[in-house]
Amino acid sequence: MRVVYLGPVAPHWQVVSDFGDRNTIDELSQRILARLLLLPPHDPQFRRNRERVVRDAERENILLDWDLGLPEEESSEPT
């Protein structure tokens, strides 16, 4: 699944998937959008909710790809 930041005007996020069990994908997409609905990536709450989204995806054995609209060096997580 790909979670894409659409920009500063709501809705901020779109979830895209090309394959997988449609029911599982739809349920996870709804949970992701509920957690991220009004949060731009620079909001402090975004980081906490992103971690929850990642855990939800791991439980469903779904790989997530995040497109925050930033160059690769800026979008990578600090180690």
Distance bins in CASP14 RR format, pairs under 12 A and 6 or more apart:
PFRMAT RR
TARGET T0000
AUTHOR 0000-0000-0000
RMODE 2
METHOD distances of the structure
MODEL  1
1 13 0 0 0 0 0 1 0 0 0 0 0
1 14 0 0 0 0 0 1 0 0 0 0 0
1 15 1 0 0 1 0 0 0 0 0 0 0
1 16 1 0 0 1 0 0 0 0 0 0 0
1 17 1 0 1 0 0 0 0 0 0 0 0
1 18 0 0 0 0 1 0 0 0 0 0 0
1 19 0 0 0 0 1 0 0 0 0 0 0
1 20 0 0 0 0 1 0 0 0 0 0 0
1 21 0 0 0 0 0 1 0 0 0 0 0
1 24 0 0 0 0 0 1 0 0 0 0 0
1 25 1 0 0 1 0 0 0 0 0 0 0
1 26 0 0 0 0 0 1 0 0 0 0 0
1 27 0 0 0 0 0 1 0 0 0 0 0
1 28 1 0 0 1 0 0 0 0 0 0 0
1 29 1 0 0 1 0 0 0 0 0 0 0
1 31 0 0 0 0 0 1 0 0 0 0 0
1 32 1 0 0 1 0 0 0 0 0 0 0
1 33 0 0 0 0 0 1 0 0 0 0 0
1 53 0 0 0 0 1 0 0 0 0 0 0
1 54 0 0 0 0 0 1 0 0 0 0 0
1 56 0 0 0 0 0 1 0 0 0 0 0
1 57 1 0 0 1 0 0 0 0 0 0 0
1 60 0 0 0 0 1 0 0 0 0 0 0
1 61 0 0 0 0 0 1 0 0 0 0 0
1 62 1 0 1 0 0 0 0 0 0 0 0
1 63 1 0 0 1 0 0 0 0 0 0 0
1 64 1 0 1 0 0 0 0 0 0 0 0
1 65 1 0 0 1 0 0 0 0 0 0 0
1 66 0 0 0 0 1 0 0 0 0 0 0
1 67 0 0 0 0 0 1 0 0 0 0 0
2 13 0 0 0 0 0 1 0 0 0 0 0
2 14 0 0 0 0 1 0 0 0 0 0 0
2 15 1 0 0 1 0 0 0 0 0 0 0
2 16 1 0 1 0 0 0 0 0 0 0 0
2 17 1 0 0 1 0 0 0 0 0 0 0
2 18 0 0 0 0 1 0 0 0 0 0 0
2 19 0 0 0 0 0 1 0 0 0 0 0
2 25 0 0 0 0 0 1 0 0 0 0 0
2 29 0 0 0 0 0 1 0 0 0 0 0
2 32 0 0 0 0 0 1 0 0 0 0 0
2 57 0 0 0 0 0 1 0 0 0 0 0
2 62 0 0 0 0 0 1 0 0 0 0 0
2 63 0 0 0 0 1 0 0 0 0 0 0
2 64 1 0 0 1 0 0 0 0 0 0 0
2 65 1 0 1 0 0 0 0 0 0 0 0
2 66 1 0 0 1 0 0 0 0 0 0 0
2 67 1 0 0 1 0 0 0 0 0 0 0
2 68 0 0 0 0 0 1 0 0 0 0 0
2 69 0 0 0 0 0 1 0 0 0 0 0
3 12 0 0 0 0 0 1 0 0 0 0 0
3 13 1 0 0 1 0 0 0 0 0 0 0
3 14 1 0 0 1 0 0 0 0 0 0 0
3 15 1 0 1 0 0 0 0 0 0 0 0
3 16 0 0 0 0 1 0 0 0 0 0 0
3 17 0 0 0 0 0 1 0 0 0 0 0
3 28 0 0 0 0 0 1 0 0 0 0 0
3 29 0 0 0 0 1 0 0 0 0 0 0
3 31 0 0 0 0 0 1 0 0 0 0 0
3 32 1 0 0 1 0 0 0 0 0 0 0
3 33 0 0 0 0 1 0 0 0 0 0 0
3 35 0 0 0 0 0 1 0 0 0 0 0
3 36 1 0 0 1 0 0 0 0 0 0 0
3 39 0 0 0 0 0 1 0 0 0 0 0
3 41 0 0 0 0 0 1 0 0 0 0 0
3 46 0 0 0 0 0 1 0 0 0 0 0
3 49 0 0 0 0 0 1 0 0 0 0 0
3 50 0 0 0 0 1 0 0 0 0 0 0
3 53 1 0 0 1 0 0 0 0 0 0 0
3 54 0 0 0 0 1 0 0 0 0 0 0
3 56 0 0 0 0 0 1 0 0 0 0 0
3 57 0 0 0 0 1 0 0 0 0 0 0
3 62 0 0 0 0 0 1 0 0 0 0 0
3 63 0 0 0 0 0 1 0 0 0 0 0
3 64 1 0 0 1 0 0 0 0 0 0 0
3 65 1 0 0 1 0 0 0 0 0 0 0
3 66 1 0 1 0 0 0 0 0 0 0 0
3 67 1 0 0 1 0 0 0 0 0 0 0
3 68 0 0 0 0 1 0 0 0 0 0 0
3 69 0 0 0 0 0 1 0 0 0 0 0
3 75 0 0 0 0 0 1 0 0 0 0 0
4 11 0 0 0 0 0 1 0 0 0 0 0
4 12 0 0 0 0 1 0 0 0 0 0 0
4 13 1 0 0 1 0 0 0 0 0 0 0
4 14 1 0 1 0 0 0 0 0 0 0 0
4 15 1 0 0 1 0 0 0 0 0 0 0
4 16 1 0 0 1 0 0 0 0 0 0 0
4 17 0 0 0 0 0 1 0 0 0 0 0
4 29 0 0 0 0 0 1 0 0 0 0 0
4 32 0 0 0 0 0 1 0 0 0 0 0
4 33 0 0 0 0 0 1 0 0 0 0 0
4 36 0 0 0 0 0 1 0 0 0 0 0
4 41 0 0 0 0 0 1 0 0 0 0 0
4 64 0 0 0 0 0 1 0 0 0 0 0
4 65 0 0 0 0 1 0 0 0 0 0 0
4 66 0 0 0 0 1 0 0 0 0 0 0
4 67 1 0 1 0 0 0 0 0 0 0 0
4 68 0 0 0 0 1 0 0 0 0 0 0
4 69 0 0 0 0 1 0 0 0 0 0 0
5 11 0 0 0 0 0 1 0 0 0 0 0
5 12 1 0 0 1 0 0 0 0 0 0 0
5 13 1 0 0 1 0 0 0 0 0 0 0
5 14 0 0 0 0 1 0 0 0 0 0 0
5 15 0 0 0 0 0 1 0 0 0 0 0
5 36 0 0 0 0 1 0 0 0 0 0 0
5 39 0 0 0 0 1 0 0 0 0 0 0
5 40 1 0 0 1 0 0 0 0 0 0 0
5 41 1 0 1 0 0 0 0 0 0 0 0
5 42 0 0 0 0 0 1 0 0 0 0 0
5 43 0 0 0 0 0 1 0 0 0 0 0
5 46 0 0 0 0 1 0 0 0 0 0 0
5 50 0 0 0 0 0 1 0 0 0 0 0
5 66 0 0 0 0 1 0 0 0 0 0 0
5 67 1 0 0 1 0 0 0 0 0 0 0
5 68 1 0 1 0 0 0 0 0 0 0 0
5 69 1 0 1 0 0 0 0 0 0 0 0
5 70 0 0 0 0 1 0 0 0 0 0 0
5 75 0 0 0 0 1 0 0 0 0 0 0
6 12 1 0 1 0 0 0 0 0 0 0 0
6 13 1 0 0 1 0 0 0 0 0 0 0
6 14 1 0 1 0 0 0 0 0 0 0 0
6 15 0 0 0 0 0 1 0 0 0 0 0
6 16 0 0 0 0 0 1 0 0 0 0 0
6 33 0 0 0 0 0 1 0 0 0 0 0
6 36 0 0 0 0 0 1 0 0 0 0 0
6 37 0 0 0 0 0 1 0 0 0 0 0
6 40 0 0 0 0 1 0 0 0 0 0 0
6 41 0 0 0 0 0 1 0 0 0 0 0
6 67 0 0 0 0 1 0 0 0 0 0 0
6 68 0 0 0 0 0 1 0 0 0 0 0
6 69 0 0 0 0 1 0 0 0 0 0 0
7 13 0 0 0 0 1 0 0 0 0 0 0
7 14 0 0 0 0 0 1 0 0 0 0 0
7 39 0 0 0 0 0 1 0 0 0 0 0
7 40 1 0 0 1 0 0 0 0 0 0 0
7 41 0 0 0 0 1 0 0 0 0 0 0
7 42 0 0 0 0 0 1 0 0 0 0 0
7 67 0 0 0 0 0 1 0 0 0 0 0
7 68 0 0 0 0 1 0 0 0 0 0 0
7 69 0 0 0 0 1 0 0 0 0 0 0
7 70 0 0 0 0 0 1 0 0 0 0 0
8 38 0 0 0 0 0 1 0 0 0 0 0
8 39 0 0 0 0 0 1 0 0 0 0 0
8 40 1 0 0 1 0 0 0 0 0 0 0
8 41 0 0 0 0 0 1 0 0 0 0 0
8 42 0 0 0 0 1 0 0 0 0 0 0
8 43 0 0 0 0 0 1 0 0 0 0 0
8 69 0 0 0 0 0 1 0 0 0 0 0
9 38 0 0 0 0 0 1 0 0 0 0 0
9 40 0 0 0 0 1 0 0 0 0 0 0
10 33 0 0 0 0 0 1 0 0 0 0 0
10 36 0 0 0 0 0 1 0 0 0 0 0
10 37 1 0 0 1 0 0 0 0 0 0 0
10 38 1 0 0 1 0 0 0 0 0 0 0
10 39 0 0 0 0 1 0 0 0 0 0 0
10 40 0 0 0 0 1 0 0 0 0 0 0
11 32 0 0 0 0 0 1 0 0 0 0 0
11 33 1 0 0 1 0 0 0 0 0 0 0
11 34 0 0 0 0 0 1 0 0 0 0 0
11 36 0 0 0 0 1 0 0 0 0 0 0
11 37 1 0 0 1 0 0 0 0 0 0 0
11 38 0 0 0 0 1 0 0 0 0 0 0
11 39 0 0 0 0 0 1 0 0 0 0 0
11 40 0 0 0 0 0 1 0 0 0 0 0
12 32 0 0 0 0 0 1 0 0 0 0 0
12 33 0 0 0 0 1 0 0 0 0 0 0
12 35 0 0 0 0 0 1 0 0 0 0 0
12 36 1 0 0 1 0 0 0 0 0 0 0
12 37 1 0 0 1 0 0 0 0 0 0 0
12 38 1 0 0 1 0 0 0 0 0 0 0
12 39 1 0 0 1 0 0 0 0 0 0 0
12 40 1 0 1 0 0 0 0 0 0 0 0
12 41 0 0 0 0 1 0 0 0 0 0 0
12 42 0 0 0 0 0 1 0 0 0 0 0
12 43 0 0 0 0 1 0 0 0 0 0 0
12 46 0 0 0 0 1 0 0 0 0 0 0
12 49 0 0 0 0 0 1 0 0 0 0 0
12 68 0 0 0 0 0 1 0 0 0 0 0
12 69 0 0 0 0 0 1 0 0 0 0 0
13 29 0 0 0 0 1 0 0 0 0 0 0
13 30 0 0 0 0 0 1 0 0 0 0 0
13 32 1 0 0 1 0 0 0 0 0 0 0
13 33 1 0 0 1 0 0 0 0 0 0 0
13 34 0 0 0 0 0 1 0 0 0 0 0
13 35 0 0 0 0 1 0 0 0 0 0 0
13 36 1 0 1 0 0 0 0 0 0 0 0
13 37 1 0 0 1 0 0 0 0 0 0 0
13 38 0 0 0 0 1 0 0 0 0 0 0
13 39 0 0 0 0 1 0 0 0 0 0 0
13 40 0 0 0 0 1 0 0 0 0 0 0
13 41 0 0 0 0 1 0 0 0 0 0 0
13 46 0 0 0 0 0 1 0 0 0 0 0
13 49 0 0 0 0 0 1 0 0 0 0 0
13 50 0 0 0 0 0 1 0 0 0 0 0
13 53 0 0 0 0 1 0 0 0 0 0 0
13 66 0 0 0 0 0 1 0 0 0 0 0
13 67 0 0 0 0 1 0 0 0 0 0 0
13 68 0 0 0 0 0 1 0 0 0 0 0
13 69 0 0 0 0 0 1 0 0 0 0 0
14 29 0 0 0 0 1 0 0 0 0 0 0
14 32 0 0 0 0 1 0 0 0 0 0 0
14 33 0 0 0 0 1 0 0 0 0 0 0
14 36 0 0 0 0 0 1 0 0 0 0 0
14 37 0 0 0 0 0 1 0 0 0 0 0
14 66 0 0 0 0 0 1 0 0 0 0 0
14 67 0 0 0 0 1 0 0 0 0 0 0
15 25 0 0 0 0 1 0 0 0 0 0 0
15 26 0 0 0 0 1 0 0 0 0 0 0
15 27 0 0 0 0 0 1 0 0 0 0 0
15 28 1 0 0 1 0 0 0 0 0 0 0
15 29 1 0 1 0 0 0 0 0 0 0 0
15 30 0 0 0 0 1 0 0 0 0 0 0
15 31 0 0 0 0 1 0 0 0 0 0 0
15 32 1 0 1 0 0 0 0 0 0 0 0
15 33 1 0 0 1 0 0 0 0 0 0 0
15 34 0 0 0 0 0 1 0 0 0 0 0
15 35 0 0 0 0 0 1 0 0 0 0 0
15 36 0 0 0 0 1 0 0 0 0 0 0
15 37 0 0 0 0 0 1 0 0 0 0 0
15 53 0 0 0 0 1 0 0 0 0 0 0
15 56 0 0 0 0 0 1 0 0 0 0 0
15 57 0 0 0 0 0 1 0 0 0 0 0
15 62 0 0 0 0 0 1 0 0 0 0 0
15 64 0 0 0 0 1 0 0 0 0 0 0
15 65 0 0 0 0 0 1 0 0 0 0 0
15 66 0 0 0 0 0 1 0 0 0 0 0
15 67 0 0 0 0 0 1 0 0 0 0 0
16 25 0 0 0 0 1 0 0 0 0 0 0
16 29 0 0 0 0 1 0 0 0 0 0 0
16 32 0 0 0 0 0 1 0 0 0 0 0
16 33 0 0 0 0 0 1 0 0 0 0 0
16 64 0 0 0 0 0 1 0 0 0 0 0
16 65 0 0 0 0 1 0 0 0 0 0 0
16 66 0 0 0 0 0 1 0 0 0 0 0
16 67 0 0 0 0 1 0 0 0 0 0 0
17 23 0 0 0 0 0 1 0 0 0 0 0
17 24 0 0 0 0 1 0 0 0 0 0 0
17 25 1 0 1 0 0 0 0 0 0 0 0
17 26 0 0 0 0 1 0 0 0 0 0 0
17 27 0 0 0 0 0 1 0 0 0 0 0
17 28 0 0 0 0 1 0 0 0 0 0 0
17 29 1 0 0 1 0 0 0 0 0 0 0
17 32 0 0 0 0 0 1 0 0 0 0 0
17 57 0 0 0 0 0 1 0 0 0 0 0
17 60 0 0 0 0 0 1 0 0 0 0 0
17 62 0 0 0 0 1 0 0 0 0 0 0
17 63 0 0 0 0 0 1 0 0 0 0 0
17 64 0 0 0 0 0 1 0 0 0 0 0
17 65 0 0 0 0 0 1 0 0 0 0 0
18 25 0 0 0 0 1 0 0 0 0 0 0
18 63 0 0 0 0 0 1 0 0 0 0 0
18 65 0 0 0 0 0 1 0 0 0 0 0
19 25 0 0 0 0 1 0 0 0 0 0 0
19 62 0 0 0 0 0 1 0 0 0 0 0
19 63 0 0 0 0 0 1 0 0 0 0 0
20 26 0 0 0 0 0 1 0 0 0 0 0
20 28 0 0 0 0 0 1 0 0 0 0 0
20 29 0 0 0 0 0 1 0 0 0 0 0
20 60 0 0 0 0 0 1 0 0 0 0 0
20 61 0 0 0 0 0 1 0 0 0 0 0
20 62 0 0 0 0 1 0 0 0 0 0 0
20 63 0 0 0 0 0 1 0 0 0 0 0
21 27 0 0 0 0 1 0 0 0 0 0 0
21 28 0 0 0 0 1 0 0 0 0 0 0
21 60 0 0 0 0 1 0 0 0 0 0 0
21 61 0 0 0 0 0 1 0 0 0 0 0
21 62 0 0 0 0 1 0 0 0 0 0 0
22 28 0 0 0 0 0 1 0 0 0 0 0
22 29 0 0 0 0 0 1 0 0 0 0 0
23 29 0 0 0 0 0 1 0 0 0 0 0
23 30 0 0 0 0 0 1 0 0 0 0 0
23 60 0 0 0 0 0 1 0 0 0 0 0
24 30 0 0 0 0 0 1 0 0 0 0 0
24 31 0 0 0 0 0 1 0 0 0 0 0
24 56 0 0 0 0 0 1 0 0 0 0 0
24 57 0 0 0 0 0 1 0 0 0 0 0
24 59 0 0 0 0 0 1 0 0 0 0 0
24 60 1 0 1 0 0 0 0 0 0 0 0
24 61 0 0 0 0 1 0 0 0 0 0 0
24 62 1 0 0 1 0 0 0 0 0 0 0
25 31 0 0 0 0 0 1 0 0 0 0 0
25 32 0 0 0 0 0 1 0 0 0 0 0
25 57 0 0 0 0 0 1 0 0 0 0 0
25 60 0 0 0 0 1 0 0 0 0 0 0
25 61 0 0 0 0 0 1 0 0 0 0 0
25 62 1 0 0 1 0 0 0 0 0 0 0
25 63 0 0 0 0 0 1 0 0 0 0 0
25 64 0 0 0 0 0 1 0 0 0 0 0
26 32 0 0 0 0 0 1 0 0 0 0 0
26 33 0 0 0 0 0 1 0 0 0 0 0
26 60 0 0 0 0 0 1 0 0 0 0 0
26 62 0 0 0 0 0 1 0 0 0 0 0
27 33 0 0 0 0 0 1 0 0 0 0 0
27 34 0 0 0 0 0 1 0 0 0 0 0
27 56 0 0 0 0 1 0 0 0 0 0 0
27 57 0 0 0 0 0 1 0 0 0 0 0
27 59 0 0 0 0 0 1 0 0 0 0 0
27 60 0 0 0 0 1 0 0 0 0 0 0
27 62 0 0 0 0 0 1 0 0 0 0 0
28 34 0 0 0 0 0 1 0 0 0 0 0
28 35 0 0 0 0 0 1 0 0 0 0 0
28 52 0 0 0 0 0 1 0 0 0 0 0
28 53 0 0 0 0 1 0 0 0 0 0 0
28 54 0 0 0 0 0 1 0 0 0 0 0
28 55 0 0 0 0 0 1 0 0 0 0 0
28 56 1 0 0 1 0 0 0 0 0 0 0
28 57 1 0 0 1 0 0 0 0 0 0 0
28 58 0 0 0 0 0 1 0 0 0 0 0
28 59 0 0 0 0 1 0 0 0 0 0 0
28 60 1 0 1 0 0 0 0 0 0 0 0
28 61 0 0 0 0 0 1 0 0 0 0 0
28 62 1 0 0 1 0 0 0 0 0 0 0
28 63 0 0 0 0 0 1 0 0 0 0 0
28 64 0 0 0 0 1 0 0 0 0 0 0
29 35 0 0 0 0 0 1 0 0 0 0 0
29 36 0 0 0 0 0 1 0 0 0 0 0
29 53 0 0 0 0 0 1 0 0 0 0 0
29 56 0 0 0 0 0 1 0 0 0 0 0
29 57 0 0 0 0 0 1 0 0 0 0 0
29 60 0 0 0 0 0 1 0 0 0 0 0
29 62 0 0 0 0 0 1 0 0 0 0 0
29 64 0 0 0 0 0 1 0 0 0 0 0
30 36 0 0 0 0 0 1 0 0 0 0 0
30 37 0 0 0 0 0 1 0 0 0 0 0
30 53 0 0 0 0 0 1 0 0 0 0 0
30 56 0 0 0 0 0 1 0 0 0 0 0
31 37 0 0 0 0 0 1 0 0 0 0 0
31 49 0 0 0 0 0 1 0 0 0 0 0
31 52 0 0 0 0 1 0 0 0 0 0 0
31 53 1 0 0 1 0 0 0 0 0 0 0
31 54 0 0 0 0 0 1 0 0 0 0 0
31 55 0 0 0 0 0 1 0 0 0 0 0
31 56 1 0 1 0 0 0 0 0 0 0 0
31 57 0 0 0 0 1 0 0 0 0 0 0
31 59 0 0 0 0 0 1 0 0 0 0 0
31 60 0 0 0 0 1 0 0 0 0 0 0
31 62 0 0 0 0 0 1 0 0 0 0 0
32 39 0 0 0 0 0 1 0 0 0 0 0
32 49 0 0 0 0 1 0 0 0 0 0 0
32 50 0 0 0 0 1 0 0 0 0 0 0
32 52 0 0 0 0 1 0 0 0 0 0 0
32 53 1 0 1 0 0 0 0 0 0 0 0
32 54 0 0 0 0 1 0 0 0 0 0 0
32 55 0 0 0 0 0 1 0 0 0 0 0
32 56 1 0 0 1 0 0 0 0 0 0 0
32 57 0 0 0 0 1 0 0 0 0 0 0
32 60 0 0 0 0 0 1 0 0 0 0 0
32 62 0 0 0 0 0 1 0 0 0 0 0
32 64 0 0 0 0 1 0 0 0 0 0 0
32 66 0 0 0 0 0 1 0 0 0 0 0
33 39 0 0 0 0 0 1 0 0 0 0 0
33 49 0 0 0 0 0 1 0 0 0 0 0
33 53 0 0 0 0 1 0 0 0 0 0 0
33 56 0 0 0 0 0 1 0 0 0 0 0
34 49 0 0 0 0 1 0 0 0 0 0 0
34 52 0 0 0 0 0 1 0 0 0 0 0
34 53 0 0 0 0 1 0 0 0 0 0 0
34 56 0 0 0 0 0 1 0 0 0 0 0
35 43 0 0 0 0 0 1 0 0 0 0 0
35 45 0 0 0 0 1 0 0 0 0 0 0
35 46 0 0 0 0 1 0 0 0 0 0 0
35 47 0 0 0 0 0 1 0 0 0 0 0
35 48 0 0 0 0 1 0 0 0 0 0 0
35 49 1 0 1 0 0 0 0 0 0 0 0
35 50 0 0 0 0 1 0 0 0 0 0 0
35 51 0 0 0 0 1 0 0 0 0 0 0
35 52 1 0 1 0 0 0 0 0 0 0 0
35 53 1 0 1 0 0 0 0 0 0 0 0
35 54 0 0 0 0 0 1 0 0 0 0 0
35 55 0 0 0 0 0 1 0 0 0 0 0
35 56 0 0 0 0 1 0 0 0 0 0 0
35 57 0 0 0 0 0 1 0 0 0 0 0
36 43 0 0 0 0 1 0 0 0 0 0 0
36 45 0 0 0 0 1 0 0 0 0 0 0
36 46 1 0 0 1 0 0 0 0 0 0 0
36 47 0 0 0 0 0 1 0 0 0 0 0
36 48 0 0 0 0 0 1 0 0 0 0 0
36 49 1 0 1 0 0 0 0 0 0 0 0
36 50 1 0 0 1 0 0 0 0 0 0 0
36 51 0 0 0 0 0 1 0 0 0 0 0
36 52 0 0 0 0 1 0 0 0 0 0 0
36 53 1 0 0 1 0 0 0 0 0 0 0
36 54 0 0 0 0 0 1 0 0 0 0 0
36 56 0 0 0 0 0 1 0 0 0 0 0
36 64 0 0 0 0 0 1 0 0 0 0 0
36 66 0 0 0 0 0 1 0 0 0 0 0
36 68 0 0 0 0 0 1 0 0 0 0 0
37 43 0 0 0 0 0 1 0 0 0 0 0
37 45 0 0 0 0 0 1 0 0 0 0 0
37 46 0 0 0 0 0 1 0 0 0 0 0
37 49 0 0 0 0 1 0 0 0 0 0 0
37 53 0 0 0 0 0 1 0 0 0 0 0
38 45 0 0 0 0 1 0 0 0 0 0 0
38 46 0 0 0 0 1 0 0 0 0 0 0
38 49 0 0 0 0 0 1 0 0 0 0 0
39 45 1 0 1 0 0 0 0 0 0 0 0
39 46 1 0 1 0 0 0 0 0 0 0 0
39 47 0 0 0 0 1 0 0 0 0 0 0
39 48 0 0 0 0 1 0 0 0 0 0 0
39 49 1 0 0 1 0 0 0 0 0 0 0
39 50 0 0 0 0 1 0 0 0 0 0 0
39 52 0 0 0 0 0 1 0 0 0 0 0
39 53 0 0 0 0 0 1 0 0 0 0 0
39 68 0 0 0 0 0 1 0 0 0 0 0
40 46 1 0 0 1 0 0 0 0 0 0 0
40 47 0 0 0 0 0 1 0 0 0 0 0
40 49 0 0 0 0 0 1 0 0 0 0 0
40 50 0 0 0 0 0 1 0 0 0 0 0
40 68 0 0 0 0 1 0 0 0 0 0 0
40 69 0 0 0 0 0 1 0 0 0 0 0
40 70 0 0 0 0 0 1 0 0 0 0 0
41 47 0 0 0 0 1 0 0 0 0 0 0
41 49 0 0 0 0 0 1 0 0 0 0 0
41 50 0 0 0 0 1 0 0 0 0 0 0
41 66 0 0 0 0 1 0 0 0 0 0 0
41 67 0 0 0 0 0 1 0 0 0 0 0
41 68 1 0 1 0 0 0 0 0 0 0 0
41 69 0 0 0 0 1 0 0 0 0 0 0
41 70 1 0 0 1 0 0 0 0 0 0 0
41 74 0 0 0 0 0 1 0 0 0 0 0
41 75 0 0 0 0 1 0 0 0 0 0 0
41 77 0 0 0 0 0 1 0 0 0 0 0
42 50 0 0 0 0 0 1 0 0 0 0 0
42 68 0 0 0 0 1 0 0 0 0 0 0
42 69 0 0 0 0 0 1 0 0 0 0 0
42 70 0 0 0 0 0 1 0 0 0 0 0
42 74 0 0 0 0 0 1 0 0 0 0 0
42 75 0 0 0 0 0 1 0 0 0 0 0
43 49 0 0 0 0 1 0 0 0 0 0 0
43 50 0 0 0 0 0 1 0 0 0 0 0
44 50 0 0 0 0 0 1 0 0 0 0 0
45 51 0 0 0 0 0 1 0 0 0 0 0
45 52 0 0 0 0 0 1 0 0 0 0 0
46 52 0 0 0 0 0 1 0 0 0 0 0
46 53 0 0 0 0 1 0 0 0 0 0 0
46 66 0 0 0 0 0 1 0 0 0 0 0
46 68 0 0 0 0 1 0 0 0 0 0 0
47 53 0 0 0 0 0 1 0 0 0 0 0
47 54 0 0 0 0 0 1 0 0 0 0 0
47 66 0 0 0 0 0 1 0 0 0 0 0
47 68 0 0 0 0 0 1 0 0 0 0 0
47 77 0 0 0 0 1 0 0 0 0 0 0
47 78 0 0 0 0 0 1 0 0 0 0 0
48 54 0 0 0 0 0 1 0 0 0 0 0
48 55 0 0 0 0 0 1 0 0 0 0 0
49 55 0 0 0 0 0 1 0 0 0 0 0
49 56 0 0 0 0 0 1 0 0 0 0 0
50 56 0 0 0 0 0 1 0 0 0 0 0
50 57 0 0 0 0 0 1 0 0 0 0 0
50 64 0 0 0 0 1 0 0 0 0 0 0
50 66 1 0 0 1 0 0 0 0 0 0 0
50 68 0 0 0 0 1 0 0 0 0 0 0
50 75 0 0 0 0 0 1 0 0 0 0 0
50 77 0 0 0 0 1 0 0 0 0 0 0
51 57 0 0 0 0 0 1 0 0 0 0 0
51 58 0 0 0 0 0 1 0 0 0 0 0
51 64 0 0 0 0 0 1 0 0 0 0 0
51 66 0 0 0 0 0 1 0 0 0 0 0
51 77 0 0 0 0 0 1 0 0 0 0 0
52 58 0 0 0 0 0 1 0 0 0 0 0
52 59 0 0 0 0 0 1 0 0 0 0 0
52 64 0 0 0 0 0 1 0 0 0 0 0
53 59 0 0 0 0 0 1 0 0 0 0 0
53 60 0 0 0 0 0 1 0 0 0 0 0
53 62 0 0 0 0 0 1 0 0 0 0 0
53 64 1 0 0 1 0 0 0 0 0 0 0
53 66 0 0 0 0 1 0 0 0 0 0 0
54 60 0 0 0 0 0 1 0 0 0 0 0
54 62 0 0 0 0 0 1 0 0 0 0 0
54 63 0 0 0 0 0 1 0 0 0 0 0
54 64 1 0 0 1 0 0 0 0 0 0 0
54 65 0 0 0 0 0 1 0 0 0 0 0
54 66 0 0 0 0 1 0 0 0 0 0 0
54 77 0 0 0 0 0 1 0 0 0 0 0
55 62 0 0 0 0 0 1 0 0 0 0 0
55 64 0 0 0 0 0 1 0 0 0 0 0
56 62 0 0 0 0 1 0 0 0 0 0 0
56 64 0 0 0 0 1 0 0 0 0 0 0
57 63 1 0 0 1 0 0 0 0 0 0 0
57 64 1 0 1 0 0 0 0 0 0 0 0
57 65 0 0 0 0 0 1 0 0 0 0 0
57 66 0 0 0 0 0 1 0 0 0 0 0
58 64 0 0 0 0 1 0 0 0 0 0 0
65 75 0 0 0 0 0 1 0 0 0 0 0
66 72 0 0 0 0 0 1 0 0 0 0 0
66 75 1 0 0 1 0 0 0 0 0 0 0
66 76 0 0 0 0 0 1 0 0 0 0 0
66 77 0 0 0 0 1 0 0 0 0 0 0
67 75 0 0 0 0 1 0 0 0 0 0 0
68 74 0 0 0 0 1 0 0 0 0 0 0
68 75 1 0 1 0 0 0 0 0 0 0 0
68 76 0 0 0 0 0 1 0 0 0 0 0
68 77 0 0 0 0 0 1 0 0 0 0 0
69 75 1 0 0 1 0 0 0 0 0 0 0
70 76 0 0 0 0 1 0 0 0 0 0 0
70 77 0 0 0 0 0 1 0 0 0 0 0
END
